[in-house]
Amino acid sequence: MDPEFHNSKIFCVREPKEFRFEHNHKQQFHRKETLVRIAGILIISLVFPVVSFNGDFSPAGWAGIFLISILRTTLLWQGSMLIINFLVSKYSVFKEPVKLIASQVVSLVSFVVLVELGEIFTITNLLNVPLTKAEKSGIIITSVLITFTISAVYASVSFFIQWKSNLLRAQALEKANMEARYDTLRNQVNPHFLFNSLNTLLMLVSDNPAASRYVESVSEFMRYMLNTRDKQVVLLRDELRMAREYVFIQKNRFGSKLQVEFTVPESFDDYEVAPLALQMLVENALKHNVVSRDNPLNVRIFTEGNEYIVVENNIQPKIEKEPSTGVGLENIRSRYLYLCGKEVMVKQEDNLFRVKLPLFRQDL
């Protein structure tokens, strides 16, 4: 068990510095923005009554009109900002631009109309200021235009934040991929030589079914590794098939001391996952836990709702722990952040270690 996961009950894998981004893309308002907001509210609150009432405040007085103007402007500014942030976090400007724009227009117009109807009611009934139908329409239209102008600024900033976040994430992933490819090139053996050697070995052990099956599994697993090294995603059914081959290889080493249960319905076959993620998690369980006749390692691979595929194992730490950098889990975490923007969840409770990988479909 990695030390960094041992002390917390529930948490996410630590995010490497290269992948630290704002995933909800909400505005991070600081002192400068707050001052601009206050100044904008005051200016609009002063100008709006003059434009709407032509400077004639005699029925109600300046103080009453100005107070209502400040309350209305503050409500519109803050409310439109919250609406934009919520919709931007719900709809991606890159994947669902039509839904985002349409929802923003409908939500903002509805919000402004409701606020202005409340303002008009207050002015006409509490302050006894007579307003014609044209004046009421003018108030609503002017507020809609002002709100959309301010909202456009926030929407532009939000778009820039999303664009910058995606750009940085893509650059970081490309850097990680280049480093991984370099390490592979530096350490790899000619794959044709390996497969030719395995084929020769298969011929030598052809009279031993168990040995033949083992060599076939090793060959199939290595072929899968080579075929997926340049892929970002694979179908879950292919990943499960290779995970079973990996488990078969390990069971030839550990026998009944290793028990792995697969409980994944066929209806999940067309979901997508990061390649070799399941194998890495099973390998992580074998690396950090005792596997013996008296203390068998039990691993379960199953689905949770329609959102996660889970790899779970009982915890029985080795007395002499193997050195660990946590690179495997970090690698999986980084890939999932890039592929679907979701967190890989890690949970430790009731003597169980559980990793939840998000399921997704890129074509949806």
Residue, then its C-alpha position, 0 to 999 in steps of 0.5 A: m500500500d502506498p504511504e500516501f494513501h494509508n492515512s486517509k479514509i477517502f480521497c482522490v489520488r494526488e494530482p501532479k503539478e502538471f495537471r492542476f487545473e480549475h475543472n469547474h471553470k468558475q471565476q476566481f474573483h479577487r480584490k480588483e474584480t470586486l472593486v470593478r463590480i462595486a464601481g459598476i453597480l454604483i455607476i449603473s445605479l446612478v445612470f439608470p434612474v436618470v435615463s428611465f425617469n428623465g431626472d424627474f424623481s419628485p413623486a418618490g424622491w431621489a433616495g427611494i429611487f436610488l435605493i431600489s436601483i442599487l438593489r436591482t442592479t446588485l441582484l441582476w449583476q450577482g444573479s447573472m454571474l451565478i447563472i453563467n458560472f452554473l451553466v458553464s460548469k454544466y455544459s462544455v463550451f467546446k462540446e455543447p456550445v448550442k445548449l450553453i448559449a441557448s440556456q444562457v439566453v433563456s435563463l438570463v432573459s427570464f431572470v431579468v424580466l422577473v427582477e424588473l417586474g418586481e422593481i416596477f411593482t415596487i416603484t408603482n405601488l410603494l413609491n407611487v410613481p406612475l409608469t406608462k406601458a412604454e416606460k415599463s417596456g423600456i425599463i425591461i429592455t434596457s436592463v436586458l441589454i445591460t445584463f447581456t453586456i455584462s454577462a458577455v464579459y464574464a462569458s468571455v472570461s470563462f471561455f478563455i479559462q476553459w480554453k487555457s485549461n484544455l490547452l495546458r492539459a493537452q500540453a501536459l499529457e503530450k509531455a507525459n506521452m513523450e516521456a513514456r515513449y522515450d522510456t519505452l524506446r530506451n528499455q524495449v526489446n525488439p518485439h519481433f524477436l520477442f514474438n519469434s522467441l515465444n512462438t519457438l517456445l510454444m513449439l517446444v512445449s506443444d506437448n504440455p497443454a498448461a505450458s502452451r496456454y501460459v505462453e499463449s497468454v503471455s504472447e497475447f498480453m504483450r501483443y495487446m500492450l504493443n497495440t494499445r501503446d498509442k491509443q488513449v482509450v479502449l473498449l471495456r470488453d477488450e480491457l477486461r479480456m486482457a485483464r483476465e489474461y493478466v490474472f491467468i498469468q499471475k495465477n500460474r505463479f500464485g495459484s489459489k493464493l490469488q483469487v480474482e472475481f470479475t462481475v461486469p455485465e455485458s451491457f457495459d462492453d461498449y463503454e471506454v476506459a484507459p488502456l491497461a488501467l485494470q491490469m495496473l490496479v491488479e498489479n498494484a494490489l499484488k505489489h503491496n499486499v501479502v499473497s500466501r496460502d494462509n492469507p490469500l489476496n482477494v480481488r474483485i472487479f465490478t461496476e458501480g451504477n453506470e458511472y464506475i468500474v471498481v477494482e477492490n482488494n483486501i488489505q494485508p500489507k507486506i512487512e517489508k514494503e517494496p519501494s513505491t513512487g505512486v507513478g502507476l496511480e498518478n498515471i491513471r489519474s492524469r489520463y482520466l482527467y484528460l480523457c473525461g475530466k473526472e476524478v479517479m476515486v480511491k477509498q480505504e475502509d473496512n480493511l478494503f482498498r478500492v479504486k473507482l475508474p470513471l466509465f465514459r463514452q467519447d461519442l456521447 
